Amino acid sequence: MFENIITKAEFESDLAESLRQYEKYRRIVFSQDVSDWNLAAFGWRPLDELGSLRSPNFSVIRFNLMSDDFAWEIARYINQFVLSTKSLKAWADLLDDVDDEGEKSDILHEFVNPLIHFGLGLPYAIKQKFTFLFSHLSHQMRLLVSPSNPDCLVGDGKINYNTANGFAGDCAAGDLVLDAINEVASDDFSSSTRDLRHGFSHRITPGIEVGITSSVKRMIITGGQNDPLEARMKSVGLEPIRPREKHVVYGYGASEPMTLHHVVSVLKEQIRVIHSCFECYKTFVIDRETWIIGEYGLMA
């Protein structure tokens, strides 16, 4: 049997403190300017406006059902990302008034850390969703434009950016979607968060607000690649690395934790990028559905 590690009195005290902090957080959320946190819209598709779609062409019905499912799915995920970042901003503002390191650690552990890992993972999930949705709708459009085309899209588990890129050139709106997908969860996003998502899953997790990590870092640099570490080695008089030669470098000195405000600012930039991608995706869907309505003479 597990024994209680705290007394009833200590539990009641901890509970009261948690409720007090959560109330402060909820009041901060209530006071936030909603105009800073725009949500993705629903109900914007041209085929939505036709109501219950009736068509003798099952390929049109199939496209409509898929497009409707996809529009709801991507908007839900975008809105989850916006709202989780909004919550993190509230916690960051709350922590500005917390000086006690123990109290700050308790708040991070109980309320903030799960949100951070959820929020930092969502841009990667949304990027893959855009890739998946775009690939399927582009494939269905090819079948509608040329019914004799083989139904040869790879299985869902194998769809990736290369799959989506195979539809480049089908329409100008689609090409803009492909460009926009590349901007979501880019290398800049990863480096701005010290690759926390991968550090959490299979490396050393960078600290947030508290915790100094990675006192020793092992790095491999290649000569002639304009690596900042190579330039630094030259500046202290070390022998230069020959082009294409690999060299192992050890860095000493722990990394200070990132601030929660920094993480929030990076996530807010991702919100902007994702909304931009969503607008490109909407333009693509509207363009394709408008073509379908005209081509097949669909009416409400």
C-alpha positions as CSV (number, residue, x, y, z in Angstrom):
1,M,0.0,0.0,0.0
2,F,1.1,3.5,-0.7
3,E,1.3,5.8,2.3
4,N,0.3,9.4,2.1
5,I,3.5,11.5,1.8
6,I,1.8,14.7,3.1
7,T,-0.6,15.3,5.9
8,K,-4.3,16.2,5.6
9,A,-3.4,19.8,6.7
10,E,-0.6,20.1,4.2
11,F,-3.0,18.8,1.4
12,E,-5.6,21.4,2.4
13,S,-3.0,24.1,2.3
14,D,-1.6,23.1,-1.1
15,L,-5.2,22.8,-2.5
16,A,-6.0,26.3,-1.3
17,E,-2.9,27.7,-2.9
18,S,-3.6,25.9,-6.2
19,L,-7.1,27.3,-6.3
20,R,-5.8,30.8,-5.5
21,Q,-3.3,30.7,-8.4
22,Y,-5.9,29.2,-10.7
23,E,-8.4,32.0,-9.9
24,K,-5.7,34.6,-10.6
25,Y,-5.0,32.9,-14.0
26,R,-8.7,32.8,-14.9
27,R,-9.0,36.5,-14.1
28,I,-6.1,37.3,-16.3
29,V,-7.6,35.3,-19.1
30,F,-10.9,37.2,-18.7
31,S,-9.1,40.5,-19.0
32,Q,-7.2,39.6,-22.2
33,D,-8.0,41.5,-25.4
34,V,-9.8,39.0,-27.6
35,S,-8.7,40.8,-30.7
36,D,-5.2,39.5,-30.1
37,W,-6.4,35.9,-30.4
38,N,-8.3,35.4,-33.7
39,L,-9.8,32.0,-34.2
40,A,-10.2,30.1,-37.5
41,A,-13.6,30.4,-39.1
42,F,-16.1,27.6,-40.0
43,G,-18.7,27.5,-42.7
44,W,-16.8,29.3,-45.5
45,R,-17.0,26.8,-48.3
46,P,-19.0,27.5,-51.4
47,L,-20.5,24.0,-51.3
48,D,-21.7,24.8,-47.7
49,E,-23.9,27.4,-49.2
50,L,-25.7,24.9,-51.3
51,G,-27.1,23.1,-48.3
52,S,-27.7,19.4,-48.8
53,L,-25.8,18.6,-51.9
54,R,-27.5,16.5,-54.5
55,S,-25.5,15.3,-57.5
56,P,-25.7,12.3,-59.8
57,N,-21.9,12.3,-59.8
58,F,-20.6,10.4,-56.7
59,S,-17.1,11.9,-57.2
60,V,-18.6,15.3,-56.5
61,I,-20.4,14.0,-53.4
62,R,-17.2,12.4,-52.2
63,F,-15.2,15.6,-52.7
64,N,-17.8,17.6,-50.8
65,L,-17.8,15.2,-47.8
66,M,-14.0,15.1,-47.6
67,S,-13.8,18.9,-48.0
68,D,-16.3,19.5,-45.3
69,D,-14.6,17.1,-42.8
70,F,-11.2,18.7,-43.6
71,A,-12.5,22.2,-43.1
72,W,-13.8,21.4,-39.6
73,E,-10.7,19.4,-38.6
74,I,-8.1,22.0,-39.5
75,A,-10.1,24.8,-37.9
76,R,-10.5,22.9,-34.7
77,Y,-6.8,22.3,-34.4
78,I,-5.9,25.9,-35.2
79,N,-8.3,27.1,-32.6
80,Q,-6.8,24.6,-30.0
81,F,-3.4,26.1,-30.8
82,V,-4.6,29.7,-30.4
83,L,-6.4,29.0,-27.2
84,S,-3.5,27.0,-25.6
85,T,-1.1,29.9,-26.5
86,K,-3.6,32.4,-25.0
87,S,-3.6,30.3,-21.8
88,L,0.2,30.3,-21.7
89,K,0.3,34.0,-22.1
90,A,-1.9,34.3,-19.0
91,W,0.3,32.1,-17.0
92,A,3.4,34.0,-18.2
93,D,1.8,37.2,-16.9
94,L,0.9,35.6,-13.6
95,L,4.5,34.3,-13.1
96,D,5.8,37.9,-13.4
97,D,4.5,38.5,-9.9
98,V,5.9,35.2,-8.4
99,D,9.3,35.6,-6.8
100,D,9.5,32.4,-4.8
101,E,11.3,29.7,-6.9
102,G,9.5,26.9,-5.1
103,E,6.1,28.4,-5.8
104,K,7.1,29.1,-9.4
105,S,8.2,25.5,-9.8
106,D,4.8,24.3,-8.4
107,I,2.9,26.4,-10.9
108,L,5.0,25.3,-13.8
109,H,4.6,21.6,-12.8
110,E,0.9,21.6,-12.2
111,F,-0.4,24.1,-14.8
112,V,2.2,25.2,-17.3
113,N,4.4,22.3,-18.5
114,P,1.6,20.2,-20.0
115,L,0.4,23.2,-21.9
116,I,3.9,24.0,-23.2
117,H,4.5,20.5,-24.6
118,F,1.0,20.4,-26.1
119,G,1.4,23.9,-27.6
120,L,4.8,23.3,-29.0
121,G,3.7,20.1,-30.7
122,L,0.6,21.5,-32.4
123,P,2.4,23.5,-35.1
124,Y,4.1,20.3,-36.3
125,A,0.7,18.5,-36.2
126,I,-1.0,21.3,-38.1
127,K,1.7,21.3,-40.7
128,Q,1.1,17.6,-41.3
129,K,-2.6,18.1,-41.4
130,F,-2.4,20.8,-44.1
131,T,-0.2,18.4,-46.1
132,F,-2.6,15.5,-45.7
133,L,-5.8,17.6,-46.5
134,F,-4.2,19.3,-49.5
135,S,-3.0,16.0,-50.9
136,H,-6.4,14.3,-50.7
137,L,-8.4,17.2,-52.2
138,S,-5.8,17.7,-55.0
139,H,-6.1,14.1,-55.8
140,Q,-9.9,14.2,-55.8
141,M,-9.8,17.2,-58.1
142,R,-7.6,15.3,-60.6
143,L,-10.2,12.6,-60.7
144,L,-13.0,15.1,-61.3
145,V,-11.1,17.0,-64.0
146,S,-10.1,13.8,-65.7
147,P,-12.2,10.8,-64.6
148,S,-10.0,8.4,-66.6
149,N,-7.0,9.2,-64.2
150,P,-6.1,6.2,-62.0
151,D,-6.9,6.5,-58.3
152,C,-3.3,6.1,-57.3
153,L,-2.8,8.3,-54.2
154,V,-0.6,6.5,-51.6
155,G,-2.2,5.3,-48.4
156,D,-2.9,7.8,-45.6
157,G,0.1,6.6,-43.5
158,K,2.5,7.4,-46.4
159,I,1.3,10.9,-47.3
160,N,4.0,13.5,-46.7
161,Y,5.1,16.8,-48.2
162,N,6.6,15.0,-51.2
163,T,3.1,13.6,-51.9
164,A,1.6,17.1,-51.7
165,N,4.3,18.6,-53.9
166,G,3.4,16.1,-56.6
167,F,0.3,18.2,-57.2
168,A,2.4,21.4,-57.8
169,G,1.3,23.1,-61.0
170,D,-2.3,21.8,-60.9
171,C,-3.6,25.3,-60.0
172,A,-2.0,28.6,-58.9
173,A,-4.0,28.6,-55.6
174,G,-2.6,25.1,-54.8
175,D,1.0,26.2,-55.3
176,L,0.5,29.0,-52.8
177,V,-0.7,26.4,-50.2
178,L,2.5,24.4,-50.8
179,D,4.6,27.5,-50.2
180,A,2.6,28.3,-47.0
181,I,3.0,24.8,-45.6
182,N,6.7,25.2,-45.8
183,E,6.6,28.2,-43.5
184,V,4.7,26.3,-40.7
185,A,6.9,24.8,-38.0
186,S,10.1,25.7,-39.9
187,D,13.7,25.3,-38.8
188,D,13.5,28.9,-37.4
189,F,10.7,27.8,-35.1
190,S,12.6,24.8,-34.0
191,S,15.8,26.8,-33.2
192,S,13.8,29.6,-31.5
193,T,12.5,27.0,-29.0
194,R,15.9,25.2,-28.7
195,D,14.2,22.3,-30.4
196,L,12.2,21.7,-27.2
197,R,9.8,19.3,-28.8
198,H,12.5,16.8,-29.8
199,G,14.4,17.5,-26.6
200,F,11.3,16.5,-24.6
201,S,10.8,13.2,-26.5
202,H,14.4,11.8,-26.9
203,R,17.0,14.3,-25.8
204,I,17.6,16.8,-22.9
205,T,14.7,19.1,-22.4
206,P,15.5,22.8,-22.3
207,G,14.4,24.5,-19.1
208,I,11.4,26.9,-19.0
209,E,11.7,29.6,-16.3
210,V,13.7,27.3,-14.0
211,G,16.3,24.7,-14.5
212,I,19.8,24.9,-16.0
213,T,20.5,22.1,-18.6
214,S,23.1,20.6,-20.9
215,S,26.3,21.4,-19.1
216,V,28.2,19.5,-21.8
217,K,27.2,19.6,-25.5
218,R,28.8,17.4,-28.2
219,M,28.6,18.9,-31.6
220,I,29.8,17.9,-35.1
221,I,30.8,20.6,-37.5
222,T,31.8,20.3,-41.1
223,G,34.5,22.5,-42.6
224,G,33.5,25.0,-45.3
225,Q,29.9,25.2,-44.3
226,N,30.0,28.6,-42.6
227,D,29.1,27.2,-39.3
228,P,29.3,29.8,-36.5
229,L,31.3,27.4,-34.4
230,E,34.0,27.1,-37.1
231,A,34.3,30.9,-37.2
232,R,34.6,30.9,-33.4
233,M,37.3,28.3,-33.5
234,K,39.3,30.5,-35.9
235,S,38.9,33.5,-33.8
236,V,40.6,31.9,-30.8
237,G,43.5,30.7,-32.9
238,L,42.6,27.0,-33.4
239,E,43.6,25.3,-36.6
240,P,40.9,25.7,-39.3
241,I,39.0,22.7,-40.5
242,R,39.5,21.6,-44.0
243,P,36.5,21.8,-46.4
244,R,34.1,18.8,-45.9
245,E,36.1,17.5,-43.0
246,K,34.1,16.7,-39.9
247,H,35.2,17.8,-36.5
248,V,33.9,17.0,-33.0
249,V,33.5,19.9,-30.7
250,Y,32.6,19.8,-27.0
251,G,30.9,22.9,-25.5
252,Y,31.0,23.5,-21.8
253,G,28.7,25.8,-19.8
254,A,25.0,25.1,-19.0
255,S,22.1,26.7,-20.8
256,E,19.9,29.1,-18.9
257,P,16.2,28.4,-19.1
258,M,14.0,30.1,-21.6
259,T,11.4,32.5,-20.3
260,L,7.8,31.6,-20.8
261,H,7.2,35.0,-22.4
262,H,9.8,34.1,-25.0
263,V,8.0,30.8,-25.7
264,V,4.7,32.6,-26.0
265,S,6.2,35.2,-28.5
266,V,7.5,32.3,-30.7
267,L,4.1,30.6,-30.5
268,K,2.3,33.8,-31.4
269,E,4.4,34.1,-34.5
270,Q,3.4,30.6,-35.4
271,I,-0.2,31.6,-35.0
272,R,0.3,34.3,-37.6
273,V,2.1,31.8,-40.0
274,I,-0.6,29.2,-39.5
275,H,-3.5,31.7,-40.1
276,S,-1.7,32.7,-43.3
277,C,-1.5,29.1,-44.4
278,F,-5.2,28.6,-43.5
279,E,-6.1,31.6,-45.7
280,C,-4.2,30.0,-48.6
281,Y,-5.9,26.7,-48.0
282,K,-9.3,28.4,-48.0
283,T,-8.5,30.2,-51.2
284,F,-7.5,26.9,-52.8
285,V,-10.7,25.1,-51.6
286,I,-13.0,28.0,-52.7
287,D,-11.3,28.0,-56.1
288,R,-11.8,24.3,-56.6
289,E,-15.3,24.2,-55.3
290,T,-16.3,27.2,-57.5
291,W,-15.0,25.2,-60.5
292,I,-17.1,22.2,-59.4
293,I,-20.2,24.2,-59.0
294,G,-19.8,25.7,-62.5
295,E,-18.7,22.6,-64.2
296,Y,-21.5,20.4,-62.8
297,G,-24.3,23.1,-62.7
298,L,-24.9,22.6,-59.0
299,M,-27.7,24.6,-57.4
300,A,-29.2,24.8,-53.9
